[in-house]
Amino acid sequence: MLCTRLTNARFLTMEPDHPVAHDLGIWQGRIVGLDDAVTSLPARETVDLQGATVLPGFIDAHVHLAWTGFKQNTPSIAGRTRIDDVLSVVAEAVARTRAPGDWVSIAGYDQRALGRHLTAADLDRVSDGRKLYLLHDSGHGCVVNTAVLDLLPDGIPHENGFLAEQAMGAARALRLPYSQEDLAEAIGRAARTCLAEGVTACAEAGIGGALFGHSPVELGAYQLARDKGLLPLRVQLMVSADRLRPVDTHESDGFPSALDLGLRTGFGDDRLSVGALKIYTDGGMMARTAALTRPYEGLDHAGQLQDDPDVLTDVIVDGHLAGWQLAVHAIGDRAADIALDAIERAQRLRPRPEARHRIEHAGLIRPDQLPRFARLGVTAVVQPTFLRCFGDDYASIMGEERAPWMYRGKAFLDHGIPLVGSSDRPVADGSPLRAVQFMVERVSASGLLIGPDEAVTVDQALHAYTVAGARACHWEDRLGSLTPGKRADLVVLGDDPRRVDPSRIGDIEVARTYVDGLPIRPRA
């Protein structure tokens, strides 16, 4: 007897041998069969989906759950275009804090909306003795007031209170870590948002590190969230590379640094596990810190690397030697060169063709870099919504020649490079369906066409958020398609993305999500 039979639906299985089904059977959290294999079997429950379209649950291969959850509960200046309006929001947040000396966090900072960066002097006008920290929406910079600048070690660079990359990390280090209880609650809030958009599994893109980490015991917060029932979807945790440390191991082990106890990719179960080693090579386009081979249009610089190229190379090689899958953050084409060079060196030292190393973002990839991606077997984990949300700005700073190279789609597939979709939430909108729409249309929110030759089909875009996402996370034996034997993670849609006009894909209703065969309705 089946636990559940889902019927009267259009199941888009993402399985070539059985691409469309009308019935699906579930037993103990797994798919046991499709159509005739289950139609006549008795079931404890039969659910009539009334003609809905059902896909494998979406996999978001690059998110920041804790950051998303905290941002949802943090005062925000998003959308403000006047300095005085921004300072008014900051002043209100300051007034709600208990005492002078407290930290006040503000979300939604983006200098582009204001026409210039805020300065420490601006913030000093409303700080009233508090320490102010305005995180840039990209996550690659912040603005602080003089009370924070005075606490920074000597030599930390800043521009009138704006701190980028490692300098931002120095400011973050001044603050106490979040408690595991607070982290678990934030993770739970973000997880419910993911579920509401059809995401049933995701990869958290870096815990414990100086740039994006929230606590040196952040992995424990995810365990706590799971124990408390706050983690209703599958999560794979990338570990920030700055958590590795030198170790004395047996010479036959062949690696000079490791996480404590030799923990590496693959530890855990199918609900919570350790994924790739996250390595940052550059910054972001929004903050103008992505490392390019030639300057941004209209600016006299080409971004920045996170460290000396030789140091970055050593980290990448050491991670590979220690047995990790690598997730190398590389947005600019110069950063991608460094990542590809290092991965090639690492594979030459110790071949691991099954490692499935990833380049996260791959925001600007030159034509000559594509064959190297393919030859090295590197996966491209892109964020299509970046161009939907920020494409007008990104196209202007890249210029006419380079704009078509941003967040590619078709070129990766044409070269045999695995194309994986993700959101990088909360940097951008997290909806997979809106990202699928952009991948098909290549049109920004304002209507600007960006790299139309990089458009892919609806099927290819859906593949990027299901089958390819599962493979990138080494989940292909259990997730990514509606195949008998795999986990019954499903998303029920109000329409078929392949049958509606592409301009409507992003507006399709997510009616319900299933995880392990159970319907999950996100709590408010």
Phi, psi and omega per residue, in radians:
M1 nan 2.409 3.078
L2 -1.359 2.642 2.933
C3 -1.226 -0.863 -3.062
T4 -2.518 2.414 2.929
R5 -2.051 2.150 3.036
L6 -1.652 2.243 -3.037
T7 -2.390 2.963 3.127
N8 0.984 0.919 3.114
A9 -2.500 2.904 3.044
R10 -1.868 1.721 -3.118
F11 -1.512 1.978 3.042
L12 -1.594 1.724 -2.888
T13 -1.351 -0.338 -2.993
M14 1.062 0.394 3.127
E15 -2.006 1.957 -3.027
P16 -0.989 -0.576 -3.091
D17 -1.331 -0.283 -3.129
H18 -2.653 1.215 -2.932
P19 -1.165 -0.527 -3.100
V20 -2.334 2.396 3.107
A21 -2.351 2.887 3.108
H22 -2.044 -0.339 3.080
D23 -2.266 2.591 3.108
L24 -2.497 2.294 -3.141
G25 -1.857 2.507 -3.091
I26 -2.227 2.354 3.052
W27 -2.469 2.142 3.119
Q28 0.871 0.809 3.021
G29 1.440 -0.010 -3.122
R30 -2.079 2.707 3.021
I31 -1.341 2.192 -3.114
V32 -1.878 -0.235 3.119
G33 3.063 2.935 -3.132
L34 -2.246 2.599 2.981
D35 0.902 -2.179 -2.990
D36 -1.035 -0.425 -3.134
A37 -1.191 -0.352 -3.079
V38 -2.254 -0.250 -3.010
T39 -1.002 -0.681 -3.067
S40 -1.630 -0.018 -3.119
L41 -1.391 2.496 3.048
P42 -1.180 2.599 -3.117
A43 -2.428 2.507 3.071
R44 -1.122 -0.562 -3.128
E45 -2.493 2.320 3.015
T46 -2.045 2.185 -3.097
V47 -1.940 2.059 3.077
D48 -1.505 1.975 -3.098
L49 -1.553 0.097 2.942
Q50 0.937 0.780 3.039
G51 1.430 0.172 -3.125
A52 -1.172 2.839 3.016
T53 -1.715 2.339 -3.107
V54 -2.161 2.315 3.102
L55 -2.149 2.849 2.925
P56 -0.989 2.549 3.079
G57 -0.922 2.418 -3.126
F58 -1.175 2.513 3.081
I59 -1.968 2.082 3.084
D60 -1.746 1.851 -2.957
A61 -1.422 0.050 -3.127
H62 -2.767 1.730 3.118
V63 -2.373 2.969 3.016
H64 -2.255 1.601 -3.005
L65 -1.195 -0.876 -3.095
A66 -1.082 -0.781 3.108
W67 -1.029 -0.762 3.115
T68 -1.034 -0.821 -3.114
G69 -1.121 -0.711 3.102
F70 -1.187 -0.698 -3.122
K71 -1.083 -0.596 3.139
Q72 -1.096 -0.431 -3.100
N73 -1.950 0.287 -3.103
T74 -1.923 2.387 3.063
P75 -0.933 2.409 -3.017
S76 -2.204 2.537 3.051
I77 -1.905 0.257 -3.138
A78 -0.997 2.382 3.101
G79 1.541 -0.239 3.112
R80 -1.330 2.403 -3.101
T81 -2.065 -0.031 3.138
R82 -2.072 2.393 -3.121
I83 -0.992 -0.774 -3.098
D84 -1.099 -0.633 3.111
D85 -1.159 -0.702 3.101
V86 -1.079 -0.820 -3.108
L87 -1.145 -0.503 3.076
S88 -1.128 -0.747 3.091
V89 -1.106 -0.761 3.126
V90 -1.069 -0.764 -3.135
A91 -1.075 -0.674 3.102
E92 -1.124 -0.710 3.118
A93 -1.160 -0.687 3.096
V94 -1.067 -0.738 -3.102
A95 -1.116 -0.410 -3.125
R96 -1.528 -0.117 3.117
T97 -1.452 2.790 -2.959
R98 -1.368 -0.736 -2.958
A99 -2.625 2.701 3.003
P100 -0.979 2.530 -3.091
G101 1.657 -0.260 3.093
D102 -1.189 2.732 3.007
W103 -1.533 2.458 3.051
V104 -2.172 2.094 3.128
S105 -1.761 2.461 3.104
I106 -2.293 2.345 3.118
A107 -1.802 2.976 3.005
G108 1.452 0.294 -3.112
Y109 -1.370 2.272 3.100
D110 -2.662 1.925 -3.060
Q111 -1.082 -0.409 -3.081
R112 -1.130 -0.592 3.137
A113 -1.231 -0.434 -3.080
L114 -1.698 -0.255 -3.113
G115 1.523 -0.163 3.084
R116 -2.885 2.896 3.054
H117 -1.314 2.514 2.886
L118 -1.127 2.778 3.121
T119 -2.135 2.883 3.057
A120 -1.041 -0.643 3.128
A121 -1.115 -0.675 3.062
D122 -1.007 -0.855 -3.072
L123 -1.205 -0.569 3.135
D124 -1.030 -0.475 -3.112
R125 -1.125 -0.428 -3.056
V126 -2.190 0.203 -2.996
S127 -1.403 -0.533 3.095
D128 0.865 0.765 3.065
G129 1.468 -0.030 3.120
R130 -1.507 2.847 3.039
K131 -1.691 2.052 -3.056
L132 -1.791 2.401 -3.094
Y133 -2.432 1.880 3.121
L134 -1.873 1.910 -3.089
L135 -1.414 2.282 3.081
H136 -1.155 2.499 -3.092
D137 -1.031 -0.438 3.128
S138 -1.313 -0.330 -3.034
G139 1.412 0.048 -3.070
H140 -1.904 0.306 3.105
G141 -3.001 2.965 3.083
C142 -2.722 2.824 2.998
V143 -2.038 2.337 -3.140
V144 -2.253 2.860 3.112
N145 -1.632 3.140 -3.063
T146 -1.096 -0.567 3.133
A147 -1.051 -0.539 3.073
V148 -1.436 -0.767 3.135
L149 -0.978 -0.643 -3.111
D150 -1.155 -0.335 -3.117
L151 -1.633 -0.232 -3.075
L152 -1.259 2.569 3.057
P153 -1.044 2.682 3.108
D154 -1.041 2.490 3.051
G155 1.592 -0.053 3.097
I156 -1.284 2.091 -3.067
P157 -1.339 2.505 3.024
H158 -2.716 2.812 3.086
E159 -2.040 1.641 3.116
N160 0.939 0.628 3.098
G161 1.827 -0.173 3.080
F162 -1.552 2.171 -3.119
L163 -2.010 2.251 -3.127
A164 -1.991 2.519 2.975
E165 0.909 -2.072 -3.048
Q166 -1.078 -0.549 3.076
A167 -1.133 -0.659 3.045
M168 -1.080 -0.709 3.110
G169 -1.040 -0.605 3.106
A170 -1.141 -0.645 3.092
A171 -1.213 -0.720 3.106
R172 -1.057 -0.613 -3.095
A173 -1.169 -0.302 3.121
L174 -1.294 -0.329 -3.044
R175 -1.634 2.616 3.035
L176 -1.140 2.543 3.056
P177 -1.099 2.699 3.003
Y178 -1.175 2.629 3.060
S179 -1.289 2.739 3.095
Q180 -1.101 -0.588 3.101
E181 -1.097 -0.819 3.132
D182 -1.132 -0.692 3.112
L183 -1.106 -0.766 -3.126
A184 -1.067 -0.712 3.122
E185 -1.147 -0.722 3.122
A186 -1.139 -0.739 3.106
I187 -1.048 -0.740 3.129
G188 -1.101 -0.721 3.098
R189 -1.045 -0.815 -3.124
A190 -1.142 -0.670 -3.132
A191 -1.080 -0.690 3.128
R192 -1.160 -0.612 3.073
T193 -1.130 -0.750 3.101
C194 -1.025 -0.831 -3.117
L195 -1.049 -0.680 -3.132
A196 -1.100 -0.366 3.138
E197 -1.808 0.196 3.054
G198 1.566 0.114 3.136
V199 -1.510 2.139 3.135
T200 -1.952 -0.135 3.100
A201 -2.661 2.541 -3.122
C202 -2.660 2.862 3.046
A203 -1.995 2.048 3.094
E204 -1.313 2.129 -2.871
A205 -1.595 0.914 2.973
G206 2.186 1.802 3.090
I207 -1.971 2.633 2.990
G208 1.426 -0.024 -3.040
G209 -1.628 3.021 -3.105
A210 -1.237 -0.586 -3.060
L211 -1.422 -0.862 -3.008
F212 -2.130 -0.039 3.135
G213 -1.302 2.777 -3.119
H214 -2.089 -0.183 -3.114
S215 -2.948 2.574 3.060
P216 -1.232 -0.188 3.095
V217 -2.065 0.701 -3.023
E218 -1.174 -0.574 3.109
L219 -1.045 -0.679 3.109
G220 -1.064 -0.519 3.113
A221 -1.167 -0.615 3.089
Y222 -1.212 -0.665 3.054
Q223 -1.096 -0.715 3.107
L224 -1.104 -0.754 3.110
A225 -1.033 -0.718 3.113
R226 -1.149 -0.779 -3.124
D227 -1.064 -0.575 -3.091
K228 -1.557 0.077 -3.132
G229 1.300 0.399 -3.111
L230 -1.720 0.044 -3.058
L231 -2.136 1.373 -3.025
P232 -1.469 0.047 3.102
L233 -2.191 2.979 -3.118
R234 -1.442 2.398 -3.123
V235 -2.329 2.280 2.989
Q236 -1.927 2.322 -3.013
L237 -1.822 2.046 2.957
M238 -1.398 2.422 3.135
V239 -1.790 2.280 3.139
S240 -1.148 2.373 -3.038
A241 -1.108 -0.397 3.133
D242 -1.285 0.004 3.011
R243 -1.492 -0.218 3.076
L244 -1.240 2.643 3.082
R245 -2.492 2.736 3.126
P246 -1.047 2.455 3.121
V247 -2.378 2.650 3.047
D248 -1.760 1.820 -3.120
T249 -2.041 3.004 3.084
H250 -1.064 2.476 -3.058
E251 -1.038 -0.495 -3.136
S252 -1.274 -0.331 3.106
D253 -1.176 -0.651 2.961
G254 1.324 0.401 3.053
F255 -2.349 2.420 -3.025
P256 -1.556 -0.276 -3.119
S257 -2.503 2.730 -3.068
A258 -2.835 2.898 2.924
L259 -1.359 2.721 -3.109
D260 -0.908 2.422 3.118
L261 1.175 0.139 3.118
G262 1.349 0.292 3.110
L263 -1.018 2.402 -3.125
R264 -2.698 -3.114 -3.112
T265 -0.831 2.280 3.051
G266 1.902 -0.243 -3.128
F267 -1.282 2.356 3.127
G268 2.159 -2.801 3.125
D269 -2.255 -2.930 -3.025
D270 -1.431 0.081 3.027
R271 -1.868 -0.595 3.133
L272 -2.592 2.121 -3.053
S273 -2.597 2.903 3.052
V274 -1.586 2.230 -3.120
G275 -1.830 -2.261 -3.017
A276 -1.391 2.875 2.979
L277 -1.523 2.122 -3.073
K278 -1.596 2.168 -3.091
I279 -2.205 2.168 -3.135
Y280 -1.677 2.157 3.083
T281 -1.837 -0.473 3.130
D282 -2.582 -2.918 -3.108
G283 -1.797 -2.269 -3.072
G284 -2.409 2.773 3.130
M285 -1.172 -0.667 -3.083
M286 -1.060 -0.692 3.122
A287 -1.563 0.000 -3.141
R288 1.122 0.566 3.117
T289 -2.018 0.006 3.000
A290 -1.089 2.373 -3.029
A291 -1.510 2.020 -3.102
L292 -1.894 2.865 3.081
T293 -1.487 -0.264 2.986
R294 -2.552 2.782 -2.929
P295 -1.045 2.753 2.966
Y296 -1.075 2.583 3.074
E297 -1.071 2.241 3.095
G298 1.426 -0.007 3.112
L299 -2.133 2.834 -3.091
D300 -1.793 0.337 3.127
H301 -2.437 2.890 -3.080
A302 -2.100 0.561 3.125
G303 1.397 -2.847 -3.056
Q304 -2.657 2.646 3.006
L305 -1.536 2.771 3.126
Q306 -1.306 -0.353 -3.115
D307 -2.852 3.136 3.065
D308 -1.036 2.440 -3.110
P309 -0.951 -0.658 3.138
D310 -1.164 -0.636 3.111
V311 -1.164 -0.781 3.115
L312 -1.063 -0.723 3.121
T313 -1.074 -0.762 -3.136
D314 -1.087 -0.693 3.133
V315 -1.109 -0.787 3.141
I316 -1.095 -0.809 -3.126
V317 -1.122 -0.789 -3.126
D318 -1.072 -0.684 3.115
G319 -1.113 -0.727 3.090
H320 -1.092 -0.805 -3.113
L321 -1.097 -0.548 -3.124
A322 -1.404 0.023 3.039
G323 1.651 0.138 -3.127
W324 -1.404 2.577 2.731
Q325 -1.279 2.474 -3.114
L326 -1.862 2.386 2.990
A327 -2.115 1.707 -2.998
V328 -1.703 1.983 3.065
H329 -1.214 2.003 3.117
A330 -2.574 1.827 -3.110
I331 -1.647 -0.837 -3.133
G332 -1.433 2.806 -3.087
D333 -1.204 -0.520 3.064
R334 -1.159 -0.747 3.104
A335 -1.085 -0.673 3.112
A336 -1.118 -0.652 3.078
D337 -1.024 -0.801 -3.122
I338 -1.113 -0.756 -3.137
A339 -1.088 -0.804 -3.120
L340 -1.163 -0.715 3.102
D341 -1.040 -0.779 -3.082
A342 -1.203 -0.717 3.114
I343 -1.116 -0.689 3.109
E344 -1.099 -0.747 3.115
R345 -1.109 -0.747 -3.122
A346 -1.101 -0.755 -3.135
Q347 -1.193 -0.499 3.093
R348 -1.226 -0.671 -3.137
L349 -1.229 -0.733 3.130
R350 -2.534 1.649 -3.093
P351 -1.038 2.228 3.057
R352 -2.436 1.271 -3.069
P353 -1.088 -0.346 -3.125
E354 -1.508 0.025 -3.010
A355 -1.171 -0.548 -3.136
R356 0.995 0.869 3.090
H357 -1.049 2.576 -3.027
R358 -2.145 2.540 2.882
I359 -1.892 2.060 -3.117
E360 -1.429 2.238 3.108
H361 1.565 -1.073 -3.093
A362 0.805 0.887 -2.964
G363 -1.219 -0.576 3.125
L364 -2.418 1.815 -3.082
I365 -2.093 2.047 3.135
R366 -1.179 2.753 3.096
P367 -1.005 -0.639 -3.097
D368 -1.255 -0.256 -3.141
Q369 -1.481 -0.341 -3.067
L370 -1.072 -0.796 3.112
P371 -1.060 -0.542 3.126
R372 -1.209 -0.745 3.037
F373 -0.881 -0.896 -3.062
A374 -1.115 -0.803 -3.082
R375 -1.108 -0.607 -3.114
L376 -1.515 -0.097 3.136
G377 1.219 0.507 -3.090
V378 -1.489 2.429 3.096
T379 -1.603 2.433 3.072
A380 -1.741 2.032 3.112
V381 -1.839 1.771 -2.984
V382 -1.849 2.908 3.098
Q383 -2.184 1.500 -3.080
P384 -1.001 -0.560 -3.082
T385 -1.167 -0.344 3.050
F386 -0.962 -0.754 -3.124
L387 -1.355 -0.519 3.059
R388 -1.133 -0.716 -3.100
C389 -1.499 -0.717 -2.974
F390 -2.088 0.184 -2.980
G391 -1.056 -0.640 3.140
D392 -1.043 -0.793 -3.130
D393 -1.190 -0.810 -3.102
Y394 -1.088 -0.699 3.130
A395 -1.103 -0.644 -3.115
S396 -1.223 -0.633 -3.103
I397 -1.461 -0.253 3.063
M398 -1.603 -0.533 -3.139
G399 1.528 2.956 -2.982
E400 -1.055 -0.712 -3.095
E401 -1.234 -0.753 -2.993
R402 -1.524 -0.419 -3.073
A403 -0.935 -0.703 3.135
P404 -1.182 -0.197 -3.119
W405 -1.544 -0.037 -3.022
M406 -1.421 2.371 3.040
Y407 0.710 1.074 -3.035
R408 -1.112 2.830 3.045
G409 -2.267 -1.331 -3.043
K410 -1.044 -0.668 -3.105
A411 -1.088 -0.685 3.074
F412 -1.063 -0.849 -3.111
L413 -1.124 -0.709 3.140
D414 -1.067 -0.501 3.136
H415 -1.631 0.091 3.140
G416 1.339 0.369 -3.126
I417 -1.598 2.186 3.102
P418 -1.002 2.237 -3.132
L419 -1.893 2.069 -3.075
V420 -2.099 2.315 3.118
G421 -1.613 2.612 3.106
S422 -2.814 3.089 -3.054
S423 -2.026 -0.563 -2.941
D424 1.069 0.466 3.132
R425 -0.954 2.453 0.220
P426 -1.712 0.283 3.127
V427 -1.047 -0.663 -3.138
A428 -2.423 2.975 3.066
D429 -0.874 2.370 -3.061
G430 -1.674 0.005 -3.040
S431 -1.204 2.071 3.068
P432 -1.077 -0.614 -3.107
L433 -1.168 -0.676 3.091
R434 -1.192 -0.580 3.066
A435 -1.185 -0.721 3.079
V436 -1.023 -0.745 3.122
Q437 -1.025 -0.772 3.130
F438 -1.131 -0.706 -3.112
M439 -1.060 -0.530 3.141
V440 -1.460 -0.698 -3.052
E441 -1.617 -0.604 -3.016
R442 1.005 0.732 -3.118
V443 -2.108 2.246 3.114
S444 -1.267 2.991 -3.119
A445 -1.056 -0.457 3.132
S446 -1.506 -0.147 -3.123
G447 1.801 0.062 -3.135
L448 -1.315 2.252 3.081
L449 -1.456 2.175 -3.054
I450 -2.179 1.984 3.115
G451 0.978 1.005 -3.078
P452 -1.044 -0.456 3.126
D453 -1.192 -0.220 3.128
E454 -1.593 0.051 3.134
A455 -1.110 2.534 3.093
V456 -2.104 3.004 3.100
T457 -1.385 2.888 3.094
V458 -1.055 -0.760 3.130
D459 -1.044 -0.729 3.134
Q460 -1.155 -0.664 3.123
A461 -1.181 -0.746 3.091
L462 -1.106 -0.659 3.090
H463 -1.022 -0.673 -3.115
A464 -1.125 -0.465 -3.106
Y465 -1.798 0.118 3.128
T466 -2.314 -1.503 -3.064
V467 -1.042 -0.846 -3.085
A468 -1.206 -0.645 3.088
G469 -1.097 -0.711 3.118
A470 -1.106 -0.759 -3.125
R471 -1.139 -0.687 -3.136
A472 -1.077 -0.491 -3.131
C473 -1.763 0.190 -3.097
H474 1.027 0.639 3.138
W475 -1.896 0.142 -2.946
E476 -1.125 -0.314 3.123
D477 -1.431 -0.126 -3.072
R478 -2.345 -0.324 -3.051
L479 -2.379 3.000 2.962
G480 1.777 -0.375 3.107
S481 -2.578 2.792 3.102
L482 -1.583 1.326 -3.042
T483 -2.038 2.329 3.082
P484 -0.890 2.304 -3.104
G485 1.794 -0.394 3.142
K486 -1.505 2.876 3.127
R487 -1.108 2.507 -3.108
A488 -1.510 1.199 3.048
D489 -1.774 2.070 -3.001
L490 -2.390 2.705 2.963
V491 -2.195 2.239 -3.114
V492 -1.745 2.129 -3.050
L493 -1.945 2.676 3.126
G494 -1.362 -0.159 3.116
D495 -2.777 2.952 -3.098
D496 -1.651 2.012 -3.129
P497 -0.988 -0.416 -3.096
R498 -1.473 -0.217 -3.054
R499 -1.920 -0.277 3.140
V500 -1.567 2.866 3.012
D501 -1.063 2.412 -3.110
P502 -0.921 -0.544 -3.130
S503 -1.179 -0.192 -3.122
R504 -1.815 -0.104 -3.050
I505 -1.021 -0.784 -3.086
G506 -1.144 -0.291 -3.119
D507 -1.719 0.034 3.122
I508 -1.107 2.360 -3.120
E509 -1.253 2.368 2.923
V510 -1.611 1.796 -3.013
A511 -1.393 -0.591 -3.043
R512 -2.911 2.641 2.985
T513 -2.158 2.584 3.065
Y514 -2.100 2.341 3.001
V515 -2.190 2.186 -3.048
D516 0.951 0.624 3.071
G517 1.387 0.052 -3.130
L518 -1.915 2.320 3.105
P519 -1.215 2.277 -3.136
I520 -1.972 2.113 3.072
R521 -1.919 1.923 -3.063
P522 -0.976 2.378 3.067
R523 -1.391 2.601 3.115
A524 -1.214 nan nan
